[in-house]
Amino acid sequence: MASFRFCSECNNLLYPREERAARKLVFGCRHCSHEEDAEFTQVYEHVVSAVAREQKIGGPELASDPTFPKVRIKCPKCDYMEAVFFHSRSKSRDATMKLTYCCASASCGHTFSAEESEGIAPMEQ
């Protein structure tokens, strides 16, 4: 485990340094000539998670956002006839560019696909 080490002579921080000829790691003080051999050869470990988490998009607040286009489509949950739509934000390799709909009802906000609905009607302007 990595922790801070301090010089036993002047109480300053010891810094890791490699001795290439001896092929070992030592901790040395930058203010005096004190050095200590390292028990562990690992100075730092950075673990990167390769699993990306998807953000959930939806809810009643999405329907009130004026930047999303609206369409007349029946919500399978509440039968409201208006929804906003957007492309799926999935970044997986097998993801397709399917449209995702979100019910525009202030009380519903259900997120669904076109296969779940009964059909799309054009919006009157």
SULBELKA-V565465 format. One line per field, one symbol per residue. phi: phi as a letter, one per 30 degrees, with the letter a starting at -180 (. if undefined). burial: 1 if it has 9 or more other ideal C-beta (glycine too) atoms within 8 Angstrom, else 0. Layout:
# SULBELKA-V565465
phi->???
burial->???
This chain:
# SULBELKA-V565465
phi->.dadbbddcbicdccdbccdddhbcbcbddcbcdbbdddcdccabbccddcdcdddcljddddddddcdcbdbdddccidcbacbaddcdcddcdcdddccbedddccidcacdddcdlccdddc
burial->00000010000111010010000111111000010101000000000000000000100101100001011111100101011111010000000000111111100111111100100000000
